Each structure stands twice: as C-alpha cells, then as structure tokens.
Amino acid sequence: RRKKDREAVTEDDCLRAISKLKVLGNGFEVITVGKKKLIRSVPTELNKDHNQILELAQGQGFVTLMDIWSSYRCPRNFVRRGS
C-alpha cells in the first residue's frame, strides 16, 4: 500500500540512484545536453552529431530529417544514414 503523504522524488534522488548503478557497468549515465540533463541507458558514446540532434529536439520533443538538414546544412544522405 502506498502512503498518501510520501515525498516526491527529486532530481537529486535520481542523480544519486543513477550514480550508484555505475558499479554494475556502463549501463546508465547522466549526460548534459544544452541546458538539460538526460539519462543515457545504452553503453554507447554519444558523438557531437548525436548531441546536436538532442539539443535540436529539446524545443518540440522531436526532430525531422528536414529539421536536421536545415539546421546543420549537412548532406541529406548523411542525415538519412544517421552517421
């Protein structure tokens, strides 16, 4: 049963819990993209391109291929390929 007067989970609670997961390996990590903190849950490094796309998505929560192309002026086949 849940108590009605439980405290809300804070950002600090989440950051501390995620930091404790590091002993299990490379699964979870907190990264900062722009002004936001994100939880990375895959053991893959995000490169500069990934971070730029995440920053672009912060405004509306998603991006389209045209958003990426028009913002960064990279070749369209590069955007479609994702690398």
PDB file of N, CA, C and O in Angstrom:
ATOM      1  N   ARG A   1       0.833  -1.194   0.000  1.00  0.00           N
ATOM      2  CA  ARG A   1       0.000   0.000   0.000  1.00  0.00           C
ATOM      3  C   ARG A   1       0.867   1.244   0.000  1.00  0.00           C
ATOM      4  O   ARG A   1       1.929   1.275   0.622  1.00  0.00           O
ATOM      5  N   ARG A   2       0.418   2.241  -0.684  1.00  0.00           N
ATOM      6  CA  ARG A   2       1.156   3.495  -0.756  1.00  0.00           C
ATOM      7  C   ARG A   2       0.625   4.474   0.266  1.00  0.00           C
ATOM      8  O   ARG A   2      -0.583   4.588   0.477  1.00  0.00           O
ATOM      9  N   LYS A   3       1.529   5.163   0.884  1.00  0.00           N
ATOM     10  CA  LYS A   3       1.122   6.225   1.790  1.00  0.00           C
ATOM     11  C   LYS A   3       0.837   7.476   0.974  1.00  0.00           C
ATOM     12  O   LYS A   3       1.553   7.783   0.021  1.00  0.00           O
ATOM     13  N   LYS A   4      -0.184   8.175   1.343  1.00  0.00           N
ATOM     14  CA  LYS A   4      -0.552   9.380   0.609  1.00  0.00           C
ATOM     15  C   LYS A   4       0.418  10.527   0.856  1.00  0.00           C
ATOM     16  O   LYS A   4       0.522  11.435   0.031  1.00  0.00           O
ATOM     17  N   ASP A   5       1.122  10.500   1.968  1.00  0.00           N
ATOM     18  CA  ASP A   5       1.995  11.618   2.312  1.00  0.00           C
ATOM     19  C   ASP A   5       3.460  11.383   1.949  1.00  0.00           C
ATOM     20  O   ASP A   5       4.342  12.008   2.537  1.00  0.00           O
ATOM     21  N   ARG A   6       3.733  10.504   1.003  1.00  0.00           N
ATOM     22  CA  ARG A   6       5.109  10.266   0.577  1.00  0.00           C
ATOM     23  C   ARG A   6       5.667  11.504  -0.102  1.00  0.00           C
ATOM     24  O   ARG A   6       4.948  12.264  -0.752  1.00  0.00           O
ATOM     25  N   GLU A   7       6.976  11.685   0.069  1.00  0.00           N
ATOM     26  CA  GLU A   7       7.637  12.820  -0.562  1.00  0.00           C
ATOM     27  C   GLU A   7       7.854  12.548  -2.041  1.00  0.00           C
ATOM     28  O   GLU A   7       8.005  11.402  -2.464  1.00  0.00           O
ATOM     29  N   ALA A   8       7.868  13.611  -2.809  1.00  0.00           N
ATOM     30  CA  ALA A   8       8.133  13.490  -4.242  1.00  0.00           C
ATOM     31  C   ALA A   8       9.598  13.124  -4.460  1.00  0.00           C
ATOM     32  O   ALA A   8      10.461  13.480  -3.658  1.00  0.00           O
ATOM     33  N   VAL A   9       9.866  12.423  -5.534  1.00  0.00           N
ATOM     34  CA  VAL A   9      11.228  12.071  -5.895  1.00  0.00           C
ATOM     35  C   VAL A   9      11.871  13.308  -6.525  1.00  0.00           C
ATOM     36  O   VAL A   9      11.316  13.900  -7.450  1.00  0.00           O
ATOM     37  N   THR A  10      13.033  13.690  -6.023  1.00  0.00           N
ATOM     38  CA  THR A  10      13.707  14.893  -6.515  1.00  0.00           C
ATOM     39  C   THR A  10      14.723  14.539  -7.596  1.00  0.00           C
ATOM     40  O   THR A  10      15.055  13.373  -7.808  1.00  0.00           O
ATOM     41  N   GLU A  11      15.198  15.563  -8.263  1.00  0.00           N
ATOM     42  CA  GLU A  11      16.249  15.366  -9.263  1.00  0.00           C
ATOM     43  C   GLU A  11      17.497  14.796  -8.603  1.00  0.00           C
ATOM     44  O   GLU A  11      18.153  13.912  -9.155  1.00  0.00           O
ATOM     45  N   ASP A  12      17.820  15.307  -7.418  1.00  0.00           N
ATOM     46  CA  ASP A  12      18.986  14.809  -6.697  1.00  0.00           C
ATOM     47  C   ASP A  12      18.838  13.328  -6.357  1.00  0.00           C
ATOM     48  O   ASP A  12      19.812  12.580  -6.437  1.00  0.00           O
ATOM     49  N   ASP A  13      17.638  12.894  -5.980  1.00  0.00           N
ATOM     50  CA  ASP A  13      17.394  11.470  -5.711  1.00  0.00           C
ATOM     51  C   ASP A  13      17.735  10.626  -6.940  1.00  0.00           C
ATOM     52  O   ASP A  13      18.388   9.588  -6.836  1.00  0.00           O
ATOM     53  N   CYS A  14      17.282  11.089  -8.097  1.00  0.00           N
ATOM     54  CA  CYS A  14      17.541  10.357  -9.347  1.00  0.00           C
ATOM     55  C   CYS A  14      19.025  10.329  -9.672  1.00  0.00           C
ATOM     56  O   CYS A  14      19.559   9.286 -10.049  1.00  0.00           O
ATOM     57  N   LEU A  15      19.693  11.463  -9.530  1.00  0.00           N
ATOM     58  CA  LEU A  15      21.124  11.525  -9.842  1.00  0.00           C
ATOM     59  C   LEU A  15      21.925  10.599  -8.933  1.00  0.00           C
ATOM     60  O   LEU A  15      22.841   9.917  -9.393  1.00  0.00           O
ATOM     61  N   ARG A  16      21.587  10.572  -7.653  1.00  0.00           N
ATOM     62  CA  ARG A  16      22.302   9.688  -6.732  1.00  0.00           C
ATOM     63  C   ARG A  16      22.034   8.224  -7.047  1.00  0.00           C
ATOM     64  O   ARG A  16      22.951   7.404  -7.001  1.00  0.00           O
ATOM     65  N   ALA A  17      20.794   7.886  -7.365  1.00  0.00           N
ATOM     66  CA  ALA A  17      20.458   6.493  -7.689  1.00  0.00           C
ATOM     67  C   ALA A  17      21.199   6.030  -8.941  1.00  0.00           C
ATOM     68  O   ALA A  17      21.711   4.912  -8.986  1.00  0.00           O
ATOM     69  N   ILE A  18      21.254   6.886  -9.951  1.00  0.00           N
ATOM     70  CA  ILE A  18      21.944   6.527 -11.195  1.00  0.00           C
ATOM     71  C   ILE A  18      23.438   6.382 -10.953  1.00  0.00           C
ATOM     72  O   ILE A  18      24.074   5.489 -11.513  1.00  0.00           O
ATOM     73  N   SER A  19      24.002   7.253 -10.122  1.00  0.00           N
ATOM     74  CA  SER A  19      25.443   7.144  -9.845  1.00  0.00           C
ATOM     75  C   SER A  19      25.766   5.822  -9.148  1.00  0.00           C
ATOM     76  O   SER A  19      26.855   5.278  -9.334  1.00  0.00           O
ATOM     77  N   LYS A  20      24.847   5.306  -8.362  1.00  0.00           N
ATOM     78  CA  LYS A  20      25.066   4.024  -7.680  1.00  0.00           C
ATOM     79  C   LYS A  20      25.001   2.846  -8.649  1.00  0.00           C
ATOM     80  O   LYS A  20      25.563   1.787  -8.370  1.00  0.00           O
ATOM     81  N   LEU A  21      24.331   3.015  -9.771  1.00  0.00           N
ATOM     82  CA  LEU A  21      24.251   1.952 -10.776  1.00  0.00           C
ATOM     83  C   LEU A  21      25.564   1.747 -11.517  1.00  0.00           C
ATOM     84  O   LEU A  21      25.764   0.702 -12.135  1.00  0.00           O
ATOM     85  N   LYS A  22      26.460   2.724 -11.467  1.00  0.00           N
ATOM     86  CA  LYS A  22      27.737   2.617 -12.187  1.00  0.00           C
ATOM     87  C   LYS A  22      28.547   1.408 -11.750  1.00  0.00           C
ATOM     88  O   LYS A  22      29.353   0.900 -12.530  1.00  0.00           O
ATOM     89  N   VAL A  23      28.356   0.936 -10.530  1.00  0.00           N
ATOM     90  CA  VAL A  23      29.107  -0.235 -10.077  1.00  0.00           C
ATOM     91  C   VAL A  23      28.736  -1.476 -10.886  1.00  0.00           C
ATOM     92  O   VAL A  23      29.487  -2.451 -10.904  1.00  0.00           O
ATOM     93  N   LEU A  24      27.592  -1.446 -11.549  1.00  0.00           N
ATOM     94  CA  LEU A  24      27.142  -2.581 -12.356  1.00  0.00           C
ATOM     95  C   LEU A  24      27.692  -2.553 -13.784  1.00  0.00           C
ATOM     96  O   LEU A  24      27.546  -3.528 -14.522  1.00  0.00           O
ATOM     97  N   GLY A  25      28.316  -1.457 -14.173  1.00  0.00           N
ATOM     98  CA  GLY A  25      28.865  -1.363 -15.521  1.00  0.00           C
ATOM     99  C   GLY A  25      28.457  -0.092 -16.224  1.00  0.00           C
ATOM    100  O   GLY A  25      28.068   0.887 -15.587  1.00  0.00           O
ATOM    101  N   ASN A  26      28.547  -0.110 -17.553  1.00  0.00           N
ATOM    102  CA  ASN A  26      28.322   1.085 -18.369  1.00  0.00           C
ATOM    103  C   ASN A  26      26.871   1.335 -18.745  1.00  0.00           C
ATOM    104  O   ASN A  26      26.629   2.063 -19.708  1.00  0.00           O
ATOM    105  N   GLY A  27      25.923   0.793 -18.066  1.00  0.00           N
ATOM    106  CA  GLY A  27      24.538   0.912 -18.497  1.00  0.00           C
ATOM    107  C   GLY A  27      23.935   2.294 -18.417  1.00  0.00           C
ATOM    108  O   GLY A  27      23.417   2.787 -19.419  1.00  0.00           O
ATOM    109  N   PHE A  28      23.981   2.943 -17.263  1.00  0.00           N
ATOM    110  CA  PHE A  28      23.287   4.217 -17.081  1.00  0.00           C
ATOM    111  C   PHE A  28      24.274   5.320 -16.743  1.00  0.00           C
ATOM    112  O   PHE A  28      25.243   5.112 -16.013  1.00  0.00           O
ATOM    113  N   GLU A  29      24.002   6.504 -17.294  1.00  0.00           N
ATOM    114  CA  GLU A  29      24.850   7.656 -17.032  1.00  0.00           C
ATOM    115  C   GLU A  29      24.031   8.918 -17.253  1.00  0.00           C
ATOM    116  O   GLU A  29      23.149   8.945 -18.111  1.00  0.00           O
ATOM    117  N   VAL A  30      24.313   9.954 -16.489  1.00  0.00           N
ATOM    118  CA  VAL A  30      23.663  11.240 -16.691  1.00  0.00           C
ATOM    119  C   VAL A  30      24.579  12.092 -17.556  1.00  0.00           C
ATOM    120  O   VAL A  30      25.757  12.271 -17.247  1.00  0.00           O
ATOM    121  N   ILE A  31      24.024  12.613 -18.641  1.00  0.00           N
ATOM    122  CA  ILE A  31      24.785  13.494 -19.521  1.00  0.00           C
ATOM    123  C   ILE A  31      24.051  14.824 -19.606  1.00  0.00           C
ATOM    124  O   ILE A  31      22.834  14.878 -19.430  1.00  0.00           O
ATOM    125  N   THR A  32      24.780  15.882 -19.872  1.00  0.00           N
ATOM    126  CA  THR A  32      24.172  17.198 -20.039  1.00  0.00           C
ATOM    127  C   THR A  32      24.208  17.547 -21.515  1.00  0.00           C
ATOM    128  O   THR A  32      25.260  17.517 -22.152  1.00  0.00           O
ATOM    129  N   VAL A  33      23.041  17.877 -22.046  1.00  0.00           N
ATOM    130  CA  VAL A  33      22.908  18.288 -23.441  1.00  0.00           C
ATOM    131  C   VAL A  33      22.204  19.631 -23.426  1.00  0.00           C
ATOM    132  O   VAL A  33      21.043  19.733 -23.032  1.00  0.00           O
ATOM    133  N   GLY A  34      22.920  20.662 -23.858  1.00  0.00           N
ATOM    134  CA  GLY A  34      22.348  22.003 -23.763  1.00  0.00           C
ATOM    135  C   GLY A  34      22.156  22.354 -22.304  1.00  0.00           C
ATOM    136  O   GLY A  34      23.106  22.323 -21.521  1.00  0.00           O
ATOM    137  N   LYS A  35      20.934  22.688 -21.937  1.00  0.00           N
ATOM    138  CA  LYS A  35      20.627  23.056 -20.557  1.00  0.00           C
ATOM    139  C   LYS A  35      19.935  21.926 -19.801  1.00  0.00           C
ATOM    140  O   LYS A  35      19.538  22.106 -18.650  1.00  0.00           O
ATOM    141  N   LYS A  36      19.788  20.769 -20.432  1.00  0.00           N
ATOM    142  CA  LYS A  36      19.049  19.661 -19.832  1.00  0.00           C
ATOM    143  C   LYS A  36      19.966  18.516 -19.462  1.00  0.00           C
ATOM    144  O   LYS A  36      21.015  18.319 -20.077  1.00  0.00           O
ATOM    145  N   LYS A  37      19.566  17.766 -18.458  1.00  0.00           N
ATOM    146  CA  LYS A  37      20.260  16.536 -18.092  1.00  0.00           C
ATOM    147  C   LYS A  37      19.439  15.378 -18.641  1.00  0.00           C
ATOM    148  O   LYS A  37      18.219  15.334 -18.486  1.00  0.00           O
ATOM    149  N   LEU A  38      20.128  14.444 -19.283  1.00  0.00           N
ATOM    150  CA  LEU A  38      19.475  13.271 -19.846  1.00  0.00           C
ATOM    151  C   LEU A  38      20.096  12.023 -19.251  1.00  0.00           C
ATOM    152  O   LEU A  38      21.260  12.022 -18.851  1.00  0.00           O
ATOM    153  N   ILE A  39      19.309  10.967 -19.198  1.00  0.00           N
ATOM    154  CA  ILE A  39      19.816   9.688 -18.731  1.00  0.00           C
ATOM    155  C   ILE A  39      20.111   8.834 -19.950  1.00  0.00           C
ATOM    156  O   ILE A  39      19.218   8.503 -20.729  1.00  0.00           O
ATOM    157  N   ARG A  40      21.382   8.483 -20.099  1.00  0.00           N
ATOM    158  CA  ARG A  40      21.796   7.612 -21.199  1.00  0.00           C
ATOM    159  C   ARG A  40      21.731   6.194 -20.666  1.00  0.00           C
ATOM    160  O   ARG A  40      22.362   5.872 -19.659  1.00  0.00           O
ATOM    161  N   SER A  41      20.975   5.352 -21.336  1.00  0.00           N
ATOM    162  CA  SER A  41      20.773   3.986 -20.835  1.00  0.00           C
ATOM    163  C   SER A  41      21.344   2.926 -21.753  1.00  0.00           C
ATOM    164  O   SER A  41      21.015   1.747 -21.624  1.00  0.00           O
ATOM    165  N   VAL A  42      22.194   3.333 -22.673  1.00  0.00           N
ATOM    166  CA  VAL A  42      22.867   2.382 -23.552  1.00  0.00           C
ATOM    167  C   VAL A  42      24.370   2.612 -23.448  1.00  0.00           C
ATOM    168  O   VAL A  42      24.804   3.757 -23.324  1.00  0.00           O
ATOM    169  N   PRO A  43      25.158   1.570 -23.494  1.00  0.00           N
ATOM    170  CA  PRO A  43      26.606   1.733 -23.324  1.00  0.00           C
ATOM    171  C   PRO A  43      27.320   2.201 -24.597  1.00  0.00           C
ATOM    172  O   PRO A  43      28.284   1.577 -25.040  1.00  0.00           O
ATOM    173  N   THR A  44      26.844   3.285 -25.170  1.00  0.00           N
ATOM    174  CA  THR A  44      27.429   3.826 -26.390  1.00  0.00           C
ATOM    175  C   THR A  44      27.745   5.298 -26.155  1.00  0.00           C
ATOM    176  O   THR A  44      26.940   6.029 -25.578  1.00  0.00           O
ATOM    177  N   GLU A  45      28.902   5.722 -26.597  1.00  0.00           N
ATOM    178  CA  GLU A  45      29.253   7.132 -26.500  1.00  0.00           C
ATOM    179  C   GLU A  45      28.418   7.924 -27.494  1.00  0.00           C
ATOM    180  O   GLU A  45      28.229   7.500 -28.634  1.00  0.00           O
ATOM    181  N   LEU A  46      27.924   9.059 -27.063  1.00  0.00           N
ATOM    182  CA  LEU A  46      27.234   9.953 -27.985  1.00  0.00           C
ATOM    183  C   LEU A  46      28.274  10.895 -28.569  1.00  0.00           C
ATOM    184  O   LEU A  46      29.061  11.494 -27.835  1.00  0.00           O
ATOM    185  N   ASN A  47      28.276  11.024 -29.888  1.00  0.00           N
ATOM    186  CA  ASN A  47      29.241  11.924 -30.508  1.00  0.00           C
ATOM    187  C   ASN A  47      28.637  13.323 -30.648  1.00  0.00           C
ATOM    188  O   ASN A  47      27.503  13.566 -30.234  1.00  0.00           O
ATOM    189  N   LYS A  48      29.399  14.222 -31.229  1.00  0.00           N
ATOM    190  CA  LYS A  48      28.968  15.614 -31.384  1.00  0.00           C
ATOM    191  C   LYS A  48      27.657  15.696 -32.174  1.00  0.00           C
ATOM    192  O   LYS A  48      26.772  16.477 -31.825  1.00  0.00           O
ATOM    193  N   ASP A  49      27.531  14.900 -33.226  1.00  0.00           N
ATOM    194  CA  ASP A  49      26.307  14.908 -34.041  1.00  0.00           C
ATOM    195  C   ASP A  49      25.091  14.487 -33.229  1.00  0.00           C
ATOM    196  O   ASP A  49      24.031  15.105 -33.327  1.00  0.00           O
ATOM    197  N   HIS A  50      25.242  13.435 -32.426  1.00  0.00           N
ATOM    198  CA  HIS A  50      24.128  12.978 -31.593  1.00  0.00           C
ATOM    199  C   HIS A  50      23.699  14.083 -30.630  1.00  0.00           C
ATOM    200  O   HIS A  50      22.508  14.349 -30.471  1.00  0.00           O
ATOM    201  N   ASN A  51      24.676  14.720 -29.993  1.00  0.00           N
ATOM    202  CA  ASN A  51      24.369  15.779 -29.033  1.00  0.00           C
ATOM    203  C   ASN A  51      23.674  16.963 -29.691  1.00  0.00           C
ATOM    204  O   ASN A  51      22.759  17.545 -29.108  1.00  0.00           O
ATOM    205  N   GLN A  52      24.102  17.328 -30.909  1.00  0.00           N
ATOM    206  CA  GLN A  52      23.450  18.433 -31.617  1.00  0.00           C
ATOM    207  C   GLN A  52      21.989  18.104 -31.916  1.00  0.00           C
ATOM    208  O   GLN A  52      21.116  18.962 -31.787  1.00  0.00           O
ATOM    209  N   ILE A  53      21.728  16.878 -32.309  1.00  0.00           N
ATOM    210  CA  ILE A  53      20.350  16.477 -32.616  1.00  0.00           C
ATOM    211  C   ILE A  53      19.501  16.465 -31.350  1.00  0.00           C
ATOM    212  O   ILE A  53      18.342  16.876 -31.384  1.00  0.00           O
ATOM    213  N   LEU A  54      20.058  16.001 -30.236  1.00  0.00           N
ATOM    214  CA  LEU A  54      19.323  16.029 -28.974  1.00  0.00           C
ATOM    215  C   LEU A  54      19.009  17.461 -28.558  1.00  0.00           C
ATOM    216  O   LEU A  54      17.910  17.739 -28.079  1.00  0.00           O
ATOM    217  N   GLU A  55      19.958  18.367 -28.736  1.00  0.00           N
ATOM    218  CA  GLU A  55      19.701  19.778 -28.424  1.00  0.00           C
ATOM    219  C   GLU A  55      18.597  20.339 -29.308  1.00  0.00           C
ATOM    220  O   GLU A  55      17.731  21.075 -28.834  1.00  0.00           O
ATOM    221  N   LEU A  56      18.624  19.995 -30.580  1.00  0.00           N
ATOM    222  CA  LEU A  56      17.599  20.451 -31.514  1.00  0.00           C
ATOM    223  C   LEU A  56      16.219  19.934 -31.100  1.00  0.00           C
ATOM    224  O   LEU A  56      15.223  20.644 -31.240  1.00  0.00           O
ATOM    225  N   ALA A  57      16.160  18.716 -30.599  1.00  0.00           N
ATOM    226  CA  ALA A  57      14.887  18.101 -30.214  1.00  0.00           C
ATOM    227  C   ALA A  57      14.309  18.681 -28.922  1.00  0.00           C
ATOM    228  O   ALA A  57      13.126  18.486 -28.643  1.00  0.00           O
ATOM    229  N   GLN A  58      15.110  19.384 -28.135  1.00  0.00           N
ATOM    230  CA  GLN A  58      14.625  19.905 -26.860  1.00  0.00           C
ATOM    231  C   GLN A  58      13.438  20.842 -27.016  1.00  0.00           C
ATOM    232  O   GLN A  58      12.551  20.865 -26.163  1.00  0.00           O
ATOM    233  N   GLY A  59      13.413  21.606 -28.085  1.00  0.00           N
ATOM    234  CA  GLY A  59      12.344  22.584 -28.268  1.00  0.00           C
ATOM    235  C   GLY A  59      10.964  21.965 -28.404  1.00  0.00           C
ATOM    236  O   GLY A  59      10.030  22.385 -27.721  1.00  0.00           O
ATOM    237  N   GLN A  60      10.818  20.968 -29.277  1.00  0.00           N
ATOM    238  CA  GLN A  60       9.495  20.403 -29.529  1.00  0.00           C
ATOM    239  C   GLN A  60       9.384  18.928 -29.160  1.00  0.00           C
ATOM    240  O   GLN A  60       8.319  18.327 -29.296  1.00  0.00           O
ATOM    241  N   GLY A  61      10.495  18.346 -28.689  1.00  0.00           N
ATOM    242  CA  GLY A  61      10.449  16.952 -28.259  1.00  0.00           C
ATOM    243  C   GLY A  61      10.748  15.941 -29.350  1.00  0.00           C
ATOM    244  O   GLY A  61      10.779  14.739 -29.086  1.00  0.00           O
ATOM    245  N   PHE A  62      10.971  16.409 -30.574  1.00  0.00           N
ATOM    246  CA  PHE A  62      11.297  15.523 -31.685  1.00  0.00           C
ATOM    247  C   PHE A  62      11.978  16.346 -32.766  1.00  0.00           C
ATOM    248  O   PHE A  62      11.952  17.576 -32.729  1.00  0.00           O
ATOM    249  N   VAL A  63      12.584  15.669 -33.724  1.00  0.00           N
ATOM    250  CA  VAL A  63      13.154  16.341 -34.895  1.00  0.00           C
ATOM    251  C   VAL A  63      12.781  15.552 -36.142  1.00  0.00           C
ATOM    252  O   VAL A  63      12.508  14.353 -36.082  1.00  0.00           O
ATOM    253  N   THR A  64      12.775  16.240 -37.251  1.00  0.00           N
ATOM    254  CA  THR A  64      12.569  15.591 -38.545  1.00  0.00           C
ATOM    255  C   THR A  64      13.872  15.644 -39.315  1.00  0.00           C
ATOM    256  O   THR A  64      14.795  16.365 -38.937  1.00  0.00           O
ATOM    257  N   LEU A  65      13.950  14.880 -40.396  1.00  0.00           N
ATOM    258  CA  LEU A  65      15.134  14.938 -41.245  1.00  0.00           C
ATOM    259  C   LEU A  65      15.345  16.351 -41.784  1.00  0.00           C
ATOM    260  O   LEU A  65      16.479  16.819 -41.876  1.00  0.00           O
ATOM    261  N   MET A  66      14.266  17.021 -42.136  1.00  0.00           N
ATOM    262  CA  MET A  66      14.382  18.391 -42.648  1.00  0.00           C
ATOM    263  C   MET A  66      14.896  19.340 -41.571  1.00  0.00           C
ATOM    264  O   MET A  66      15.676  20.244 -41.873  1.00  0.00           O
ATOM    265  N   ASP A  67      14.473  19.152 -40.317  1.00  0.00           N
ATOM    266  CA  ASP A  67      14.988  19.982 -39.219  1.00  0.00           C
ATOM    267  C   ASP A  67      16.504  19.858 -39.124  1.00  0.00           C
ATOM    268  O   ASP A  67      17.217  20.855 -39.019  1.00  0.00           O
ATOM    269  N   ILE A  68      16.977  18.628 -39.163  1.00  0.00           N
ATOM    270  CA  ILE A  68      18.416  18.378 -39.045  1.00  0.00           C
ATOM    271  C   ILE A  68      19.149  18.978 -40.245  1.00  0.00           C
ATOM    272  O   ILE A  68      20.159  19.665 -40.087  1.00  0.00           O
ATOM    273  N   TRP A  69      18.642  18.718 -41.417  1.00  0.00           N
ATOM    274  CA  TRP A  69      19.296  19.213 -42.617  1.00  0.00           C
ATOM    275  C   TRP A  69      19.344  20.732 -42.637  1.00  0.00           C
ATOM    276  O   TRP A  69      20.390  21.316 -42.921  1.00  0.00           O
ATOM    277  N   SER A  70      18.226  21.377 -42.339  1.00  0.00           N
ATOM    278  CA  SER A  70      18.199  22.839 -42.421  1.00  0.00           C
ATOM    279  C   SER A  70      18.999  23.490 -41.294  1.00  0.00           C
ATOM    280  O   SER A  70      19.532  24.583 -41.483  1.00  0.00           O
ATOM    281  N   SER A  71      19.096  22.856 -40.141  1.00  0.00           N
ATOM    282  CA  SER A  71      19.844  23.443 -39.031  1.00  0.00           C
ATOM    283  C   SER A  71      21.344  23.279 -39.181  1.00  0.00           C
ATOM    284  O   SER A  71      22.106  24.167 -38.799  1.00  0.00           O
ATOM    285  N   TYR A  72      21.772  22.169 -39.727  1.00  0.00           N
ATOM    286  CA  TYR A  72      23.202  21.867 -39.761  1.00  0.00           C
ATOM    287  C   TYR A  72      23.795  21.827 -41.161  1.00  0.00           C
ATOM    288  O   TYR A  72      25.007  21.670 -41.307  1.00  0.00           O
ATOM    289  N   ARG A  73      22.973  21.965 -42.186  1.00  0.00           N
ATOM    290  CA  ARG A  73      23.426  22.012 -43.572  1.00  0.00           C
ATOM    291  C   ARG A  73      24.356  20.861 -43.943  1.00  0.00           C
ATOM    292  O   ARG A  73      25.310  21.036 -44.701  1.00  0.00           O
ATOM    293  N   CYS A  74      24.064  19.688 -43.400  1.00  0.00           N
ATOM    294  CA  CYS A  74      24.864  18.527 -43.771  1.00  0.00           C
ATOM    295  C   CYS A  74      24.190  17.839 -44.953  1.00  0.00           C
ATOM    296  O   CYS A  74      22.999  18.045 -45.188  1.00  0.00           O
ATOM    297  N   PRO A  75      24.925  17.034 -45.691  1.00  0.00           N
ATOM    298  CA  PRO A  75      24.334  16.356 -46.852  1.00  0.00           C
ATOM    299  C   PRO A  75      23.136  15.496 -46.451  1.00  0.00           C
ATOM    300  O   PRO A  75      23.146  14.840 -45.410  1.00  0.00           O
ATOM    301  N   ARG A  76      22.117  15.510 -47.288  1.00  0.00           N
ATOM    302  CA  ARG A  76      20.897  14.761 -46.955  1.00  0.00           C
ATOM    303  C   ARG A  76      21.150  13.270 -46.766  1.00  0.00           C
ATOM    304  O   ARG A  76      20.549  12.649 -45.890  1.00  0.00           O
ATOM    305  N   ASN A  77      22.029  12.692 -47.573  1.00  0.00           N
ATOM    306  CA  ASN A  77      22.284  11.253 -47.413  1.00  0.00           C
ATOM    307  C   ASN A  77      22.986  10.979 -46.075  1.00  0.00           C
ATOM    308  O   ASN A  77      22.832   9.898 -45.507  1.00  0.00           O
ATOM    309  N   PHE A  78      23.749  11.944 -45.578  1.00  0.00           N
ATOM    310  CA  PHE A  78      24.382  11.826 -44.272  1.00  0.00           C
ATOM    311  C   PHE A  78      23.315  11.771 -43.180  1.00  0.00           C
ATOM    312  O   PHE A  78      23.408  10.967 -42.253  1.00  0.00           O
ATOM    313  N   VAL A  79      22.302  12.629 -43.294  1.00  0.00           N
ATOM    314  CA  VAL A  79      21.226  12.657 -42.298  1.00  0.00           C
ATOM    315  C   VAL A  79      20.422  11.374 -42.354  1.00  0.00           C
ATOM    316  O   VAL A  79      20.095  10.814 -41.308  1.00  0.00           O
ATOM    317  N   ARG A  80      20.099  10.900 -43.521  1.00  0.00           N
ATOM    318  CA  ARG A  80      19.314   9.656 -43.637  1.00  0.00           C
ATOM    319  C   ARG A  80      20.073   8.448 -43.085  1.00  0.00           C
ATOM    320  O   ARG A  80      19.489   7.574 -42.445  1.00  0.00           O
ATOM    321  N   ARG A  81      21.370   8.414 -43.340  1.00  0.00           N
ATOM    322  CA  ARG A  81      22.204   7.321 -42.890  1.00  0.00           C
ATOM    323  C   ARG A  81      22.351   7.319 -41.380  1.00  0.00           C
ATOM    324  O   ARG A  81      22.502   6.265 -40.762  1.00  0.00           O
ATOM    325  N   GLY A  82      22.306   8.515 -40.783  1.00  0.00           N
ATOM    326  CA  GLY A  82      22.439   8.609 -39.340  1.00  0.00           C
ATOM    327  C   GLY A  82      23.874   8.549 -38.872  1.00  0.00           C
ATOM    328  O   GLY A  82      24.129   8.225 -37.712  1.00  0.00           O
ATOM    329  N   SER A  83      24.807   8.851 -39.735  1.00  0.00           N
ATOM    330  CA  SER A  83      26.217   8.842 -39.319  1.00  0.00           C
ATOM    331  C   SER A  83      27.014   9.861 -40.088  1.00  0.00           C
ATOM    332  O   SER A  83      28.218   9.994 -39.870  1.00  0.00           O
TER     333      SER A  83
END
